[in-house]
Each structure stands twice: as structure tokens, then as C-alpha cells.
Amino acid sequence: MMGSEAFEYILNERNQAFAYFAPNGRLLRCNSAFNQWIPRKLSAPGKSLPELLPEAVGLEETLAELIGGKATSFVLPNLSRNAAGDRDIRYFDVSLFHLPMPESPLFVMISDVSEASRLRQQVIQRENELSLLRSMLRNRPENEGGHLLGDSPPIRKVMDLVEKLKKIPSATVLIQGESGTGKSMLARIIHFSSQSSGRPFVEINCAAIPENLLESELFGYEKGAFTGASSDKEGLLETAAGGTLFLDEIGEMSLALQAKLLSFIKTRRFRRLGSTREREVGLRIIAATNLDLVGLVEKGEFREDLFFRLNVVTVELPSLREMGEDILLIARAFVDRFNVEFGRAVTGFTPSAHKKLLGYRWPGNVRELRNAVERAMIFLEGTRIDAEDLSLGRLRGGRDDREDALGRFALPAEGISFSEVEKKLLEDALQLSNGNQSRAAQLLHLSRDAFRYRLEKYDLLQ
């Protein structure tokens, strides 16, 4: 017993909480530090460990294995408890050991890890917030409002809808269109041309934010709502009050979160995470997607009732290949922009360049056109962009493009690293889809899970 007494002496000196429990799980004895962890209402002798530590879910099954000798030790990490008399939260690890002592076979130690846990959660929260900010910056257009260029019938139809929406700043809008057609810019045009133009415009990409972070960012949370919630935080719904909340890539939102969003749209009321108090805000919701929401509804991957709530006013953005001569107008606008940015004096395009621009399918739409013009102006030596200056056809927009790309590829005689090729394809797909993993997976004909597995394999997850 001398070894046991010495061990207990060391634990007491370190203010380490410990206790012994009988075969029936009842408390036999404990030191003063352990007694501090016992809720006052449970301080009567003979209480069982699950009663003393109600935070430890499923503890009964673990105790049965330990006391029965089926396991020798077990650790319950990072449990949390409100400290008596204040709102501070304490975190602790519970270590359980089976002892070869018939009268007291269970030995329990409690380690206070509050400070380490708080630091760890602060790091996680900061990383999540940085991820959110990167996503919002990555998807933020260069100007606040902007305008759609073009005079083609599809563009005129869109602008007619925008004119009507100016008078109804509360109408919910669903923007649909292929990737790269300018859905984010159109959302800003709708907002800044309406009566709420002096109010906040808040944008979030539903595909780029982890589900648990997306919920807390939308609805906000109260202090103590979850591990690491060390203070109250206003959600984006409150931030956008009186203005517009733009939910980009709405088709990527989980079904569980869709239900909560639906409830808010119906009532304009919500609760922060960890709160029982209802809050009410008035705002316009604009949602956007490049996915077929009707198809997702039919497959049970998107709520039908939410679709109908969002589908009050639908704006279909045309693809670039539907816009005819507008392609040249937009291309010249990009030339003007990059002339200022690069300090150049490019005057426009040659006739052969016009022909090439009009003859291409533009699977990446306006985003691809912008990249093509920017790339041409970076390497251009003259003052006019010629057909050979435009590097097109690298985007796999259709069957002909894919076959052309495969036909141009030839395996070198010396061989090539398959890993490097696979990684490059993943990077290209992410770039073409503007970081949308579902769309990138579709470009490579992979399931989303298979695509994410390869992202993890090459450390490409952001």
C-alpha cells in the first residue's frame, strides 16, 4: 500500500482530482479536489459516477466494461461544465482505470484542461473565421454594384426583371445560371438598384463553408452554445437586417440547414444557437445556384417547400454562347479594365480574334472570357489582340472539347508522373469551378466523395 499512498500524495500535491468507486459504481472515497467537481445537489455520499458526472454521455456502458474487467482504462476527453456562480465554462478530461482490488475496482481521475481547451478552440474558431473571410473575399466582385454589359435579348430580359425588382425590395429572388455567368454581380445589381441600396449587402458561399460553421455564421450564437463559443456573436441574418442576404451556391446547403432557413423565410424569426430568445429581422434574400434545383428536389436532395419559397422571382442568367455579339462588347470592356490595371494601351482585337471569340463555346462563360483576355494582355507585345494571342479550348466544356484535349495529349517516351497529372487535373477543375467542389467533381466525372478523397490525398482541401 506504500506505493498507493505515495501515488495519492503526489496527486494531492498537484491538486489532481481522484476517487475510488465500488463494484456497483458507488463512490467510496475521494480527495478534496474531486469533491470540488461534484455538483452541490449531488454531494450526498454513495452517489454513482454517472450521477456525479452527468456531462459524460454513455458513461454507464463504459463503467460496466471497466468494472467487469473487459477493459483496463478509458478516457473521456474535453467534457464541459458551467462553473458555479458565473457563466464561465470549465473543461476537463476524465480518466478511468480498472484496479485489481475487489472492494474498489474503479479508479477515476479528473484533469482540468480548461485553459488548453479554450486556447485550442480559439485557434479552431479563428481558423474557421479566416476560412469564411477568404471565401467571402474570393467570391466578392471588384465593384459594389456594376452593371451587365450587352444588348442581346437574354440580357434585356434580365435587366427588365431588375427594373421591376427595384420597386419591391423585399421580394425573394432566385438566380440561376451556369458557373461564371455573373450571378454574384447580378445579386449586387439587384440590391444596389433597389430602395435598400443604402443598406448592407451580405454574401456567403454555401459550398465553401463547413456545415457547422455555416449554421453558426448565419444564425449567430450565444456564449457557451458549443465548445469554443466564449462570447456572443451576431449572425449574418442580423448583419444583413434591412438589406440583402445573398446565399450563393444554395444547392450545396445541407437538408438540415435548409429546414432552418425555410423556417426563417416563413416567419422572419430565428434563434441564435444556444438561445431561447426569438429575434426578428427584415431583409431580402437572394439565392443563386448553377445546379438544377428541380432535379435535386426530385432526388430528395433539396427541400421542395424551400424551393417554392425561394422561387418567387427567378432570374435566368444566359450563358455567354447565347449572347452573340455581346461577347465582343464584354471582351472590349475587359481590355479597358486591364489597360488601366497593367498600364497598357491595347486598342482592341483583330478581325481574326473577333471570329475566334464568336466561334468558341465558352464553357466557363464570362469568367473564362476574362481570364482569356487577361492572359492575352499579359503576354501581348503589340497593341491589338490577334487570334493566336487567345489561348482557348483548354476548358473541357463539351464532348468535342474533351475529345480534342485527349487527342492532343500524348504520353512522353520517358513516361510521366501520374500523381502530378492527377493533381494538376484536380487543381484545374477547382479553378474552373471557382472552388465549387461539387461542380469540380462533375467536370472530372467523379463522385463528390471520390473527389474530396483525392483533394485530401494531395493536400488540396482549403
C-alpha positions in Angstrom: 0.0 0.0 0.0 3.0 2.2 0.4 3.1 2.7 -3.4 -0.5 3.6 -3.5 -0.2 6.1 -0.6 2.8 7.7 -2.4 0.8 7.9 -5.6 -2.1 9.6 -3.8 0.3 12.0 -2.1 1.7 13.1 -5.5 -1.8 13.6 -6.9 -2.9 15.6 -3.9 0.2 17.8 -4.2 -0.6 18.5 -7.8 -4.2 19.3 -6.8 -5.3 16.4 -9.1 -8.9 15.2 -8.5 -9.3 11.4 -8.0 -11.7 9.0 -6.4 -12.4 5.2 -5.8 -15.7 3.5 -6.7 -17.2 0.2 -5.6 -18.2 -2.6 -8.0 -21.7 -1.3 -8.0 -20.4 2.1 -9.3 -21.0 4.0 -6.0 -18.5 6.5 -4.7 -16.3 5.1 -1.8 -13.9 7.9 -1.2 -12.3 10.9 -2.9 -9.9 13.7 -2.3 -10.9 17.3 -1.8 -10.1 18.3 -5.4 -12.5 15.6 -6.7 -15.2 16.9 -4.3 -15.0 20.3 -5.9 -16.2 18.7 -9.2 -19.3 17.2 -7.6 -22.4 19.4 -8.0 -23.7 20.6 -4.6 -27.1 19.0 -5.1 -25.3 15.6 -5.6 -22.9 15.9 -2.6 -24.6 13.2 -0.6 -22.4 10.1 -0.1 -22.9 6.9 -2.1 -23.8 8.6 -5.4 -22.8 6.8 -8.6 -20.3 8.2 -11.1 -22.9 8.9 -13.8 -24.8 11.0 -11.3 -21.7 12.9 -10.3 -20.7 13.5 -14.0 -23.9 13.9 -15.9 -21.9 15.5 -18.8 -20.4 12.1 -19.6 -23.0 10.7 -22.1 -22.9 6.9 -22.2 -20.8 6.5 -19.1 -22.9 3.6 -17.8 -21.7 1.3 -20.6 -18.1 2.3 -20.1 -18.3 1.6 -16.4 -19.8 -1.9 -17.0 -16.9 -2.8 -19.2 -14.3 -1.5 -16.7 -15.8 -2.9 -13.5 -16.4 -6.2 -15.3 -12.7 -6.4 -16.3 -13.4 -6.2 -20.1 -11.3 -3.0 -20.4 -8.4 -1.7 -18.3 -8.7 2.0 -19.0 -10.8 4.6 -20.7 -10.6 8.4 -21.3 -13.5 10.8 -21.7 -11.9 13.9 -23.2 -12.9 17.6 -23.1 -16.1 17.5 -21.1 -17.6 20.9 -20.2 -19.4 22.3 -17.2 -20.6 25.7 -16.1 -18.7 26.8 -13.0 -21.0 27.6 -10.0 -22.0 31.2 -9.6 -20.9 32.5 -13.0 -21.2 31.8 -16.8 -17.6 30.6 -17.2 -17.2 27.2 -18.6 -14.6 24.6 -17.3 -13.3 21.8 -19.4 -12.0 18.5 -18.1 -10.8 15.1 -19.1 -12.0 12.0 -17.1 -9.6 9.0 -17.0 -11.0 5.7 -15.7 -8.9 2.7 -14.6 -9.7 -0.8 -13.6 -7.8 -1.8 -10.5 -7.1 -5.4 -9.2 -8.9 -4.5 -6.0 -12.3 -6.3 -5.5 -13.6 -3.8 -3.0 -12.8 -0.7 -5.2 -12.1 -1.8 -8.8 -12.6 1.6 -10.3 -10.2 4.5 -10.0 -11.1 7.8 -11.6 -9.0 10.9 -12.2 -10.3 14.3 -13.4 -7.8 16.7 -15.1 -8.8 20.4 -15.6 -7.9 21.2 -19.2 -9.9 24.5 -19.3 -7.1 26.7 -20.4 -5.7 24.4 -23.0 -9.2 23.7 -24.4 -10.0 27.3 -24.6 -6.8 28.0 -26.5 -7.4 25.1 -28.8 -11.0 26.2 -29.5 -9.9 29.8 -30.1 -7.4 28.6 -32.7 -10.1 26.5 -34.4 -12.6 29.4 -34.3 -10.1 31.8 -35.7 -9.2 29.3 -38.5 -12.9 28.9 -39.3 -13.4 32.7 -39.3 -10.4 33.1 -41.6 -11.9 30.4 -43.9 -15.2 32.3 -44.0 -13.4 35.6 -44.8 -11.3 34.0 -47.5 -14.5 32.6 -49.1 -16.3 35.9 -48.9 -13.3 37.8 -50.4 -12.8 35.2 -53.0 -16.4 35.5 -54.2 -16.6 39.3 -53.8 -16.8 41.2 -57.1 -14.4 44.0 -57.7 -17.1 46.7 -57.5 -20.1 47.1 -55.4 -22.8 47.3 -58.0 -21.6 47.1 -61.5 -23.8 46.6 -64.5 -24.5 43.9 -67.0 -23.0 44.6 -70.4 -24.8 43.7 -73.6 -27.9 44.3 -75.7 -28.9 40.8 -76.7 -32.5 39.6 -76.0 -31.4 37.5 -73.0 -29.6 40.4 -71.3 -32.5 42.8 -72.0 -34.9 40.3 -70.4 -32.7 40.1 -67.2 -32.5 43.9 -67.0 -36.3 44.2 -67.4 -36.6 42.0 -64.3 -34.1 44.1 -62.4 -36.2 47.2 -63.2 -39.3 45.6 -61.7 -37.4 44.4 -58.6 -36.3 48.0 -57.8 -39.8 48.7 -56.6 -40.1 45.6 -54.3 -37.0 45.5 -52.1 -38.3 42.6 -50.0 -39.1 40.1 -52.8 -37.1 36.9 -52.6 -35.0 36.2 -55.8 -33.5 33.0 -57.2 -30.7 33.5 -59.7 -29.9 30.5 -61.9 -27.2 30.1 -64.5 -24.0 28.3 -65.4 -20.8 28.8 -63.5 -19.1 32.0 -64.5 -22.2 33.9 -65.8 -22.1 36.6 -63.1 -24.7 35.5 -60.5 -22.9 37.3 -57.7 -22.6 40.6 -59.7 -26.3 40.4 -60.6 -27.2 39.9 -56.9 -25.3 43.2 -56.2 -27.0 45.0 -59.1 -30.4 44.0 -57.7 -29.5 45.2 -54.2 -27.8 48.4 -55.1 -30.5 49.4 -57.6 -33.4 48.9 -55.1 -34.7 51.0 -52.3 -32.4 49.2 -49.9 -29.3 50.3 -51.7 -28.1 52.2 -48.7 -28.4 49.1 -46.5 -26.0 46.2 -46.0 -25.3 43.6 -48.7 -24.0 40.3 -47.1 -22.8 37.5 -49.2 -21.9 33.9 -48.2 -20.9 30.9 -50.4 -22.8 27.9 -49.0 -20.5 25.5 -50.8 -17.3 26.9 -49.4 -18.2 26.9 -45.7 -18.3 23.8 -43.5 -21.9 22.9 -42.5 -21.4 23.5 -38.7 -19.7 26.9 -39.3 -22.3 27.9 -41.9 -25.1 27.5 -39.4 -23.4 29.5 -36.7 -22.4 32.2 -39.2 -26.0 32.5 -40.5 -27.8 32.5 -37.2 -25.1 33.6 -34.7 -24.7 32.0 -31.3 -24.7 32.7 -27.6 -21.8 32.3 -25.2 -21.4 28.7 -24.2 -23.6 27.4 -27.1 -20.8 25.0 -28.0 -17.2 24.3 -27.1 -15.2 27.4 -28.0 -18.2 29.8 -28.0 -16.5 32.2 -25.5 -18.7 35.2 -26.3 -22.0 36.1 -28.0 -21.8 36.5 -31.8 -24.2 38.2 -34.2 -25.1 36.1 -37.2 -25.2 37.2 -40.9 -29.0 37.4 -40.7 -28.7 40.2 -38.2 -25.8 41.8 -40.0 -27.9 42.0 -43.2 -31.0 43.4 -41.4 -32.8 45.9 -43.6 -30.6 44.9 -46.6 -29.9 41.8 -48.6 -28.5 38.4 -47.7 -27.0 36.7 -50.8 -26.8 32.9 -50.4 -24.5 31.7 -53.3 -24.5 28.0 -54.2 -27.7 27.4 -52.3 -28.0 24.0 -53.8 -25.0 22.8 -51.7 -26.7 23.6 -48.4 -27.5 20.5 -46.2 -31.1 19.4 -45.8 -30.9 20.1 -42.0 -29.9 23.7 -42.5 -32.4 24.1 -45.4 -35.2 23.3 -42.8 -33.9 26.1 -40.5 -33.6 28.5 -43.4 -37.1 27.7 -44.5 -38.5 28.4 -41.1 -36.8 31.8 -41.1 -38.1 32.7 -44.6 -41.6 31.9 -43.5 -41.6 33.9 -40.2 -38.5 36.2 -40.5 -37.8 35.0 -36.9 -34.9 32.9 -35.7 -32.9 31.9 -32.6 -29.2 32.2 -32.2 -27.5 28.8 -31.4 -27.8 28.2 -27.6 -30.5 30.8 -27.2 -34.2 30.5 -26.4 -35.0 34.1 -27.4 -36.5 34.7 -30.8 -35.2 37.5 -32.9 -36.9 39.1 -35.9 -35.2 40.8 -38.9 -36.5 42.1 -42.2 -34.3 41.7 -45.3 -34.3 40.5 -48.9 -33.0 37.0 -49.6 -31.3 36.4 -52.9 -30.2 32.8 -53.6 -28.1 31.6 -56.5 -27.1 28.2 -58.0 -25.7 26.6 -61.1 -27.3 23.3 -60.2 -30.7 22.0 -61.4 -32.8 22.6 -58.2 -35.8 20.9 -59.7 -33.7 17.8 -60.3 -32.4 17.9 -56.8 -35.9 18.2 -55.4 -36.9 15.1 -57.4 -33.9 13.2 -56.0 -34.7 14.3 -52.4 -31.5 16.3 -52.2 -33.3 19.7 -51.9 -36.4 20.6 -50.0 -39.4 21.2 -52.3 -41.0 23.6 -49.8 -37.8 25.7 -49.7 -37.5 25.7 -53.5 -41.0 27.2 -53.8 -40.2 29.8 -51.1 -37.0 30.8 -53.0 -38.6 30.6 -56.4 -40.8 33.7 -56.0 -38.9 35.6 -58.7 -36.5 33.6 -60.9 -33.8 35.2 -63.0 -32.1 33.0 -65.6 -28.7 34.4 -66.5 -27.8 33.5 -70.1 -24.6 31.6 -70.9 -22.0 33.6 -72.9 -22.6 31.5 -76.0 -26.2 32.7 -76.1 -25.2 36.4 -76.2 -24.0 36.7 -79.7 -22.2 40.0 -80.5 -22.3 40.9 -76.8 -19.2 38.7 -76.4 -17.2 41.3 -78.2 -18.6 44.1 -76.1 -17.7 42.3 -72.9 -14.3 41.4 -74.2 -13.6 45.1 -75.1 -14.7 46.1 -71.5 -12.1 43.7 -70.1 -9.4 45.2 -72.4 -10.3 48.6 -71.0 -10.1 47.3 -67.4 -6.7 45.6 -67.9 -5.3 48.6 -69.7 -5.8 50.6 -66.5 -4.6 47.7 -64.3 -1.5 46.8 -66.4 -0.7 50.3 -67.7 -1.1 49.2 -71.3 -2.6 50.8 -74.4 -4.2 47.9 -76.2 -6.7 49.2 -78.7 -8.8 46.0 -79.2 -9.0 42.9 -81.3 -8.2 42.0 -84.9 -10.9 40.6 -87.2 -9.5 37.1 -86.8 -9.6 37.4 -83.0 -13.3 38.5 -83.3 -14.0 35.4 -85.3 -12.3 33.2 -82.7 -14.2 34.8 -79.8 -17.5 34.3 -81.5 -16.8 30.8 -82.7 -15.9 29.4 -79.3 -18.4 27.7 -76.9 -17.2 29.4 -73.7 -18.0 26.6 -71.1 -16.5 28.9 -68.4 -18.7 31.8 -69.6 -17.7 35.4 -68.6 -15.1 34.2 -66.1 -13.3 32.3 -68.8 -13.5 35.2 -71.2 -12.0 37.5 -68.6 -9.1 35.0 -68.0 -8.5 34.7 -71.7 -8.3 38.4 -72.2 -6.1 38.9 -69.1 -3.7 36.1 -70.2 -3.5 37.6 -73.7 -2.7 41.1 -72.5 0.0 39.8 -70.1 2.0 38.4 -73.0 0.9 40.7 -75.8 3.7 42.7 -77.5 1.6 44.8 -79.9 -1.4 47.0 -79.4 -4.1 44.6 -80.8 -5.0 41.1 -79.7 -4.9 38.6 -82.5 -6.4 35.2 -82.7 -3.1 33.5 -81.9 -2.9 35.5 -78.7 -6.1 34.0 -77.4 -5.5 30.6 -75.7 -8.9 29.0 -75.9 -10.1 25.4 -75.9 -8.4 24.3 -72.6 -11.7 24.2 -70.8 -13.5 20.9 -71.2 -16.9 22.3 -71.9 -18.4 19.6 -74.1 -17.8 16.3 -75.9 -15.8 17.9 -78.8 -13.6 19.8 -76.3 -12.9 16.7 -74.4 -12.0 14.6 -77.4 -9.8 17.4 -78.7 -8.0 17.6 -75.4 -7.5 13.9 -75.3 -6.4 13.8 -78.9 -3.7 16.5 -78.2 -2.3 14.6 -75.2 0.5 12.0 -75.9 2.4 10.0 -73.3 6.1 11.0 -73.5 8.5 8.3 -74.3 10.3 8.8 -71.0 7.0 8.5 -69.1 5.2 10.9 -66.8 4.2 11.0 -63.1 0.6 10.0 -62.9 0.3 11.7 -59.5 1.4 15.0 -60.9 -1.1 14.7 -63.8 -3.9 13.8 -61.3 -3.0 16.7 -59.0 -3.0 19.1 -62.0 -6.4 17.9 -63.1 -7.8 18.5 -59.6 -6.3 22.0 -59.5 -7.7 22.8 -62.9 -11.1 21.6 -62.0 -11.2 23.7 -58.8 -10.0 26.7 -60.8 -12.7 26.3 -63.5 -15.4 25.8 -60.9 -14.2 28.8 -58.8 -13.7 26.5 -55.8 -17.1 24.7 -56.0 -16.2 21.1 -55.2 -19.4 19.6 -56.5 -19.0 21.3 -59.9 -15.3 20.4 -60.0 -16.2 16.8 -59.3 -18.7 16.9 -62.2 -16.0 18.2 -64.5 -13.9 15.2 -63.8 -16.8 12.7 -63.8 -16.2 11.8 -60.2 -18.5 11.5 -57.2 -18.1 14.2 -54.6 -16.7 11.8 -52.1 -14.2 10.4 -54.6 -13.2 14.0 -55.5 -12.8 15.0 -51.8 -10.7 11.9 -51.2 -8.3 13.0 -53.9 -8.2 16.5 -52.6 -7.1 15.2 -49.2 -4.6 12.9 -50.8 -2.8 15.8 -52.4 -3.5 18.3 -49.5 -5.7 20.5 -51.7 -8.5 20.9 -49.2 -8.9 24.6 -48.2 
